[in-house]
């Protein structure tokens, strides 16, 4: 038996491809840096940092997160009890780097969120 007709038409490559793979992704003048003056919403990032930190430390009541805005960048400052700092940073900074990567995963590409451990 032969292929179905809709498969043949799709694979042929002729015709209008908008709305399918490779269509025009830059419609509506969205190119360029339109991020100036915009402050990202960081509730999800703060909740993630709090969740991870509270489960890593011995004293979850001492976990505090503050948010500071510097231009269009948001800095999340995590402070924990002095004896728990090593747990949050981890060997060679692996835990801290993993937390930063998770923040990057849930942050919109045009936003910038930085995690500082105090």
C-alpha positions as CSV (number, residue, x, y, z in Angstrom):
1,X,0.0,0.0,0.0
2,X,1.1,3.5,-0.6
3,X,1.4,6.4,1.8
4,X,-1.6,8.4,2.8
5,X,-2.1,11.6,0.8
6,X,-1.7,14.0,3.8
7,X,1.7,12.5,4.6
8,X,2.8,13.0,1.0
9,X,1.7,16.6,1.0
10,X,3.3,17.3,4.3
11,X,6.7,15.8,3.4
12,X,6.8,17.3,-0.1
13,X,7.9,20.7,1.2
14,X,6.0,22.9,-1.2
15,X,3.3,25.3,-0.3
16,X,2.8,27.6,2.7
17,X,4.7,26.4,5.8
18,X,3.6,29.0,8.2
19,X,2.1,27.5,11.3
20,X,4.4,24.5,10.9
21,X,8.0,23.9,11.7
22,X,10.3,26.6,10.6
23,X,7.6,29.3,10.3
24,X,8.3,33.0,10.8
25,X,9.2,33.2,14.5
26,X,9.9,36.9,14.7
27,X,6.5,38.2,13.8
28,X,5.1,41.4,15.4
29,X,8.3,43.2,15.8
30,X,9.3,41.3,18.9
31,X,13.0,41.4,18.2
32,X,15.5,43.5,20.0
33,X,15.9,44.3,23.7
34,X,12.5,45.2,25.0
35,X,13.4,44.3,28.5
36,X,14.5,47.7,29.6
37,X,12.7,48.9,32.7
38,X,10.9,45.7,33.2
39,X,11.2,43.9,36.6
40,X,10.6,40.2,36.4
41,X,8.1,38.5,38.8
42,X,10.1,36.2,41.0
43,X,7.6,34.5,43.3
44,X,8.2,31.1,41.8
45,X,11.9,31.4,42.1
46,X,11.7,32.6,45.7
47,X,9.4,29.7,46.5
48,X,11.8,27.2,44.9
49,X,14.8,28.6,46.8
50,X,12.9,28.5,50.1
51,X,11.7,25.0,49.5
52,X,15.2,23.7,48.7
53,X,16.9,25.6,51.5
54,X,14.5,24.5,54.2
55,X,15.0,20.9,53.3
56,X,18.8,21.2,53.2
57,X,19.4,22.9,56.6
58,X,19.0,21.8,60.2
59,X,17.1,24.9,61.2
60,X,14.5,25.8,58.6
61,X,13.2,28.7,60.7
62,X,16.5,30.6,60.0
63,X,16.0,30.6,56.2
64,X,15.4,34.1,55.0
65,X,15.1,35.3,51.4
66,X,15.3,38.9,50.4
67,X,14.7,40.4,47.0
68,X,16.7,43.3,45.6
69,X,16.1,44.9,42.2
70,X,19.1,46.3,40.2
71,X,17.8,47.7,36.9
72,X,16.1,44.8,35.1
73,X,17.9,42.2,37.2
74,X,16.5,40.7,40.4
75,X,19.0,39.5,43.1
76,X,17.6,36.9,45.5
77,X,19.7,36.9,48.7
78,X,19.5,33.7,50.7
79,X,20.6,33.7,54.3
80,X,20.7,30.7,56.6
81,X,22.1,30.0,60.1
82,X,25.9,30.1,60.2
83,X,26.3,26.4,60.8
84,X,24.1,25.6,57.7
85,X,25.9,27.7,55.2
86,X,28.1,24.7,54.2
87,X,25.0,22.5,53.5
88,X,23.5,25.2,51.2
89,X,26.8,25.8,49.3
90,X,27.8,22.1,49.1
91,X,31.2,20.6,48.2
92,X,32.9,22.8,45.6
93,X,29.7,24.9,45.4
94,X,27.7,22.1,43.7
95,X,24.5,22.5,45.6
96,X,24.5,26.3,45.1
97,X,25.2,25.8,41.4
98,X,22.4,23.3,41.1
99,X,20.0,25.8,42.8
100,X,21.1,28.5,40.4
101,X,20.5,26.2,37.4
102,X,17.0,25.3,38.7
103,X,16.2,29.0,38.9
104,X,17.4,29.4,35.3
105,X,15.1,26.6,34.2
106,X,12.0,28.2,35.6
107,X,12.9,31.8,34.7
108,X,11.8,33.3,31.4
109,X,14.7,33.7,28.9
110,X,14.4,37.5,28.8
111,X,14.5,37.8,32.7
112,X,17.6,37.7,34.8
113,X,17.5,36.4,38.4
114,X,20.7,36.0,40.4
115,X,21.0,33.9,43.6
116,X,23.4,35.1,46.3
117,X,24.1,33.1,49.4
118,X,25.0,35.2,52.4
